[in-house]
Amino acid sequence: MKYLHDAGLVLSPAAVREVAEAFADELERGLAGKSSSLAMNPSCLPWKPGRSGRAVGRVIVLDAGGTRFRAARVRWESGSREVEKQVEVPMPGTQGLVSKQAFFDAMAAALGEVMEEALPIGFCFSFPTDIQSDKDGRLVQFSKEIQAPEVVGQLVGHELKLALARKSSPRPGALVVLNDTVATLLAAEAVVESDHWSSGIGLILGTGTNGCYPEPSRQGEVYNTEWGAFRLFPRGSLDQAFANLTQDPDAYWLEKTISGAYLGPLCSLAVEQALGQTEKWTTADLADPLGRAEGDRVRIVVEAVVDRGAALLAAATAAVLWRTGGGHQSDRPVGIIAEGSTFWKLPGLKGRFETHLKGLLQGSHQRHYSLQQIPQAPFWGSAAASRW
C-alpha cells in the first residue's frame, strides 16, 4: 500500500539498526551532559543483584501514573508479599486543571487513609523528575496530558509532606521518590532468577513508555533515559499531523508512536488518511482491527503502525542493552522486566518487539536477554526502594 511508505510507516531492518545506533549516540551525549533528546536522569539508587531473598518489612507505597493514583500499606517478608490496605483514586490533573495545592492535597487525602506513623514511603512518580541527593524529586515536566502546571519545578516529596501536615496526618518516615521505570527494574528482587543476571533493564510500555538501566561507568547507578522523548528516527506525514493534535506537538516523539495514550488515536488517524474511514479508537480497541481477516485493508494499516512502533521500541531497548555491557553469556543474560498493558495485552505487540530485538542482537552486537513479567512491578519495586 503506497500510503504506508508515504506516511513513514515502513522501516527496513537497516533503518531500524540506524535508529538503534542513533539512540546509542544520544545516550552517550546525555551521559556526558551534552545536548540530547535523552534526559539520562540519575536515580540516586544503585542496581544491586543478588537481593531476591531480602525482607523489606512494612512500608507505604505510592504510585502516581498517567490515569490513577494509588496509596497502599504493604508487608514484604522473605518469600511473601502482602497488601494490607490500599486506596485508588483518579490521578490529580486528569479530570481538569488543578492548582499545586489541590494536586498534593488530593494525594495526601488518599495517603492519609493508609498512613501509619514513621513508616517509610516509596513514591513511584511516573513523570520526568530530577532526583535529588536526599531522594526527593523535582518535577521537570508532565507528560500524558496531566493538567497541573503549578507542580512543574516543585519537589514532589516535600510538597506531599506539607500537604500531609495540613491534614494533620501521621508523620511519614524516610521518603524515596523514583520513576516507575526505575521501580520496575528494582522489582527484580521478587525474581530469584535475577541473582544470575549480568545486568537489567526496566521497560515501560503502558500509558507512556520509558526505559532504565544500571550505568556501568557510574558504579551501577540506575539511569532513567526518558526515552519517550527520543527524536532521532524517521518521521512521516502521519507523525507530523498527529503531533499537531496533541497538547505538546514538539515533545515525546517516540512516545507518540507506540504508547497506550497515543497508539489508538494514531491508528485512527492513519486509517482516516489511508482509507477515508473515520474511527475513534483507544489503544484497547485495537484488538478489533488487528483481529480482522488477513488482507483486510484496515488491518494492514493498523498492523503497519503497530509494527513500526514495536521496531522503534526494540531499537531503544537494544541500544540500552548494549550499553549495560552485559548479556555476553547465555547463562548470564540481561534481565528485561517489561511492565504495562500495551506491551503485554496488545495483540501481537510483544512478538513483533522480540522479532525486531533479536534482529538487532546478532553478529558483533550479539547479546542474551531474559524477558520477564512481574505483576505490579513498579508497585513492588517502590516498596523495595523505600528501604534501599
DAKA-V766710 format. One record per residue. PHI is phi in whole degrees, 0 to 359 (NA if undefined). Layout:
{{PHI} {PHI}}
This chain:
{{NA} {302} {305} {301} {288} {298} {277} {81} {263} {250} {244} {285} {306} {295} {293} {296} {295} {298} {296} {300} {292} {294} {297} {300} {293} {298} {300} {300} {295} {297} {297} {277} {79} {268} {300} {202} {281} {256} {292} {52} {277} {289} {264} {62} {233} {272} {277} {233} {292} {82} {244} {292} {260} {289} {267} {269} {93} {266} {214} {257} {240} {243} {227} {255} {245} {290} {230} {230} {240} {235} {235} {212} {253} {232} {233} {234} {260} {300} {90} {212} {227} {218} {268} {282} {204} {213} {230} {227} {222} {300} {297} {305} {95} {269} {241} {129} {294} {230} {281} {301} {297} {296} {300} {283} {296} {296} {295} {297} {297} {291} {298} {301} {284} {239} {290} {233} {307} {72} {289} {290} {237} {256} {252} {276} {245} {271} {219} {303} {220} {274} {282} {267} {296} {271} {77} {282} {219} {259} {294} {275} {194} {268} {241} {60} {63} {283} {253} {207} {298} {292} {281} {300} {91} {269} {278} {290} {293} {299} {294} {293} {297} {296} {294} {298} {296} {299} {262} {55} {282} {304} {286} {281} {277} {299} {238} {245} {264} {212} {285} {297} {290} {297} {299} {300} {295} {293} {293} {305} {302} {275} {242} {300} {299} {295} {297} {254} {284} {277} {192} {210} {226} {262} {235} {248} {217} {229} {299} {239} {216} {192} {212} {217} {196} {276} {279} {296} {278} {238} {56} {76} {297} {285} {249} {265} {286} {54} {288} {301} {268} {302} {238} {271} {212} {295} {243} {247} {297} {297} {300} {293} {294} {291} {303} {292} {268} {264} {296} {229} {301} {260} {236} {57} {297} {296} {303} {282} {264} {213} {284} {296} {292} {237} {297} {299} {299} {295} {295} {299} {294} {298} {294} {295} {292} {281} {238} {70} {252} {271} {229} {228} {284} {269} {297} {297} {285} {291} {302} {291} {296} {289} {264} {286} {298} {301} {93} {298} {292} {295} {300} {301} {293} {296} {300} {296} {296} {294} {293} {299} {297} {297} {295} {293} {296} {296} {298} {297} {295} {298} {298} {294} {299} {303} {294} {298} {78} {259} {82} {282} {242} {295} {271} {227} {286} {272} {282} {248} {265} {258} {228} {128} {293} {296} {294} {269} {249} {290} {305} {84} {296} {301} {297} {295} {302} {292} {299} {292} {296} {297} {296} {275} {259} {232} {62} {292} {258} {297} {215} {248} {221} {231} {272} {233} {241} {244} {306} {55} {303} {299} {297} {284} {295} {293} {299} {297} {294} {297} {246} {292}}
